[in-house]
Amino acid sequence: MSPLQIQKGTSRHSAYDLRDPHSDVEEVHTLAVLVDNEAGVLARVIGLFSGRGYNIESLTVAEVDHEGHLSRITIVTTGTPAVIEQIKAQLGRIVPVHDVHDLTVEGPAVERELALFKVKGSGDKRVEALRLADIFRANAVDSTLESFVFELTGTSAKIDAFAELMRPLGLIEMARTGVAALSRGV
Amino acid sequence: MTQAMTGAKMVVQALKDQGVEVVFGYPGGAVLPIYDEIFQQNDIRHILVRHEQGAVHAAEGYARSTGKPGVVLVTSGPGATNAVTGITDALLDSIPLVVLTGQVPTFMIGTDGFQEADTVGITRPCTKHNWLVKETDKLAATLHEAFHVATSGRPGPVLIDIPKDVQFASGTYTPPNGAGRSHYQPKVKGDIDTITQLVEAMEKAERPVFYTGGGVINSGPAASQLLRELVEATGFPITSTLMGLGAYPASGDKWLGMLGMHGLYEANLAMHGCDLMINIGARFDDRITGRIADFSPNSIKAHIDIDPSSINKVIHVDMPIIGDVGHVLEDMLRIWKSRGRKTNKPGLKKWWGQIDAWRQVDCLSFDPSPKTIKPQHALQRLEALTKDHDRYITTEVGQHQMWAAQFLGFEDPNRWMTSGGLGTMGYGFPASIGVQLAHPESLVINVAGEASWLMNMQEMGTTVQYRLPVKQFILNNERLGMVRQWQELLHGERYSHSWSEALPDFVKLAEAFGAKGIYCDNPDDLDDAILEMINHDGPVIFDCLVEKHENCFPMIPSGEPHNKMLLGDASTSDVIGSSGAVLV
């Protein structure tokens, strides 16, 4: 407390204050950014991250409202609480950005990613790959006598786990979409 | 009224409808259709500069001194890339500009055509927003939106890239009000709860200080008026950044002078020792804060800013208020008055006693010399002989800029144009041209160093062509003075490339352009020479030979806090530690 009897760090309208703003601990946040679907808008967002030295762990973008020409960009980023707040404020002042939501602090959210895995193998390894795919509810979307392509949807952690299991079984190529996310409820 | 016209005609029509009077530009292949339209009308005046960077700085000077957006018209490729420095300068100092660039025709984009550059790509990080217009039907709405974006919220430069075929093609013109409401509508009203909280703190504060910045000036003359009312009513001391000079009059008795790296002792110590800091439209720039960890350690901080990204970017504040300075000041005053106009009078009395003691240090004192002109003395004389004029000052960047900020007094906003954020050498001369165009009857002086001035000296042609009586007051120390000062403090007095060799004879240079040159190297002749400059009806280059190795004090060495100021040459050895040495 200061001599003025005002609690330091008070500002009443932000979930920011539930966390320690001076923390040095890096957090992972998922941001949903609604933007005008116009030329260069993705370059603006990416340029902001590279220009100001922020991290992008994952980024997805697609038009979500054809009539309104709106796209949704989902960004997974890491940073201290102060950096995360700065990222949101910087995103918010890009002119074609309509809205920035921090799904990590605004309540529960679902996050999903889709990945494709090409696994080459024969004999026991091939059988084991198929068995594990079944456990993970991955679909085989292509098969030859010596390979499978599995399709898997889930959290990034689930996709990481599946990739780890497939690696000794002949994983030779992998493609991931990056995270798409929505808040739960309405 | 919507009507069909060519893209080139639309550009001129939109500028007229937006109230534009002056365009600064330079023609080229990709903007010929627009220049053809300019040729066929008389409403908009086009000023032909000598380099596109000059056009942008001139537009900045025009904008900063009028509060209206500056407009620039340049061609594709090199025209656009030459404008980049000026655009970046305007971004960092929040100056509203609309920059129009020509582009190769749409069907040639991406072919590495003649004078093709990816202008929107190059300028994306240095504009507030930019557009490449590929259809003539969208041109009018984009032009109007550009003016809206440049001037709303935190002002800044915007750019519209217009391919040549879009300029030739016909489309439908929509006037400004017919374009529909933009979704870009920054919040201007501050949160009343937080403003009330700030007023409560102001009532109790023992050692308050107003720390104001360029945001007050950008908010308009009404904001400066409200600030003056608030300062007078509360009796709180006030300091300002380089960008905010003039919002509160330098002659006011609450004025502490500029703060920051070369700010006044009393201003910086007030910032360091205050218990309530009220930041109004400033952004805790590193020239202001010094070492972050020791910045004003015992204060509660309020921050009023229209840009949410300025809040908590550098310094964590206790009372963030997002809104336009004018609106927030109005609410602050209203709430403070309605609660009974309370302040902590005993606390304030003690605080002013402390401040007066700091003022006794007389931090701007210097050793006068009977033989050579001290730069500080030159500025004191310039101030004495011009302060009663209707005067506008621009500067270049370096020691002379800091001395000008210290020794010249500004009584009104929009009278002081300087490159603060980007620190662009070469800014002041073209800026003075823009100011003079906006205020043809006023005395416009560019306080310059010889090195900065040479960076855009080609604009002498512009001043002579348009008979702009701008005064170029060059403090010539034949050195890159600020670089030299840092080399003295930081690099063992090894003056690597920080002197100006092969300087021109500035008097002959002026005459070569058809202007007047004045040379002065004797303190006894200085007043007469300055009067001769003021009284000459036309552009003047004033070559004022000053002390070569004068250092600019006070100075907060980089990496040090406010209370570690240097006041004079005695204390300058080893003042910057290794951690400070990496800072600029």
Interface residues (C-beta under 8 A of the other chain):
Chain A: S2 P3 L4 Q5 I6 K8 G9 T10 S11 R12 H13 P21 H22 D36 A39 G40 A43 R44 G47 G51 A82 E85 Q86 A89 Q90 G92 R93 I94 V95 P96 H98
Chain B: V120 G121 R124 P125 K128 H129 L132 V149 G153 R154 H183 Y184 D191 D193 T194 Q197 E200 A201 K204 A205 E206 D275 L276 N298 S299 I300 D307 P308 S309 I311 N312 K313 H316 D318 M319 P320
